[in-house]
Amino acid sequence: MKAFKSHLQGLPSYPYKKLNAPIKLDQNESPYDLPAELKLRVMQRLEALDFNRYPYLHAEDVRERLSVYLGWPMEGIVVAPGSNLLIQALVQAAGRVLDTAPSFPHYAFSARTSATPYQAIALEAGFGLPAQALLEAMNADPGVLFLPNPHAPTAQLFAEADIRHLADKAAQTGWLLVMDEAYHQFSETDYSPLARTNPNVAILRTFSKAWGLGGIRAGYLLASPEVCNIVQNFVPPFGLPGHTAQILLTVLESPGYVQGIVQTMVAEREKLFHALLKHPTWKVYPSQTNFFLIRTPGAVAAFKILLQQGILVRRQDHYLGLEGCIRVSIGTPQENQRFLDAAFSFAEVSNA
Ligand SMILES: Cc1ncc(COP(=O)(O)O)c(C=O)c1O
């Protein structure tokens, strides 16, 4: 197609294929839908909403509520239909992108579609942060460094001292360090105080995980007003749909349900981790998120046999250093038990 920019020729599609299975543990979603009482309030709000009218230009209604909820100035918040869109906006605006490998694939994907110079530095052995190599890479012309923390897909938390070094370096050199905190409720970490004191640090968050709102598409950026002004220009006008805004306003009025869900998920995580440690052929990595990275003798076989038992997980074996790995979201206690049963029956089959 000659109408499009030449770098887009032959670009691979985003690495995800929709499959259906009774137990869906492939997208790190919350296994719990919004509590029924809140859903009812959403429905009442939607009934009162004028569908014929455009929503706010830049989600002012939601940003105002988030500003109160987080104690963060409204001029330092951008809200978009999914943090994926904010990643895309940041990458389009960036002079260059620095990433870790493996990492959340949308950073690299966005760099490819927008032809933004991109460099990824391999994690150290044991999935450690390659802090020294990142600091050196930041001697190049400034750009945006994406750091998921806890990290995806390895589920690890990075050392605070290393993150502070990167933030200091960003302030000295003009880089922007974007801490992607998609899973931060599960690790009880929050780097927004660092972003408050250092305008070269920004925080990216999503409603898709702990809030249980993957289907409504919403995420936000906390950053300096200068950064937000630029990023906002890459989010289309009236970009946050009115119905998504009403759902966000409802949950921000009653955010208490999230804590109970996070506690359940963390308790399940500990149970699953200790059970999986006994697996004869799989190596489970510690997790600070709502998912596990597991190294198996063969990701294809593990994926297929789990799917035959009705359990959908995600292969990760195409990423650097993740040979044999699968990623498994934490589900409800019943789903987790079914997964464990399948995992251990699989061990019997493959050892027979
Ligand atoms: C690290 C990380 N960042 C961002 C996202 C995207 O979230 P959203 O649903 O808000 O687009 C995900 C989703 O899996 C993620 O794992």
The ligand as an ORCA input file, in Angstrom:
! r2SCAN-3c Opt
* xyz 0 1
  C       2.541     -3.123     32.017
  C       1.263     -2.785     31.329
  N       1.043     -1.527     30.930
  C      -0.082     -1.179     30.298
  C      -1.070     -2.104     30.024
  C      -2.278     -1.677     29.222
  O      -3.341     -1.387     30.003
  P      -4.710     -0.772     29.414
  O      -5.714     -1.848     29.533
  O      -4.994      0.400     30.326
  O      -4.497     -0.334     27.999
  C      -0.900     -3.446     30.426
  C      -1.921     -4.451     30.107
  O      -1.770     -5.623     30.220
  C       0.308     -3.783     31.095
  O       0.553     -5.049     31.456
*
